[in-house]
Amino acid sequence: MVANEVLSLLEGMTELCVAKGRKVVRVDLSADDRPADSDLVGMMTSRWGKLRAPAMRVGTTFVVGFNQDMLAEVFGTAND
């Protein structure tokens, strides 16, 4: 996937949640100090340049990668 295609997936999104193992990175896409586009592409793609999986839109949040706790929170099924 080309960088422009990856960035187009973020159109209309206000938050990006990226799971890398046990670590979860949350990015406020509407903030003035959001990371550079190249950094966002780096978070969303593998070292081979392909979009990491799973990747999905949940409302205005774009979720990339698998972390059980993050997905439970995004889908509103977290145990409080």
Secondary structure, 3 states (H helix, E strand, C coil): CCHHHHHHCCCCCCEEEEEECCEEEEEECCCCCCCCHHHHHHHHECCCCCECCCEEEECCEEEECCCHHHHHHHCCCCCC
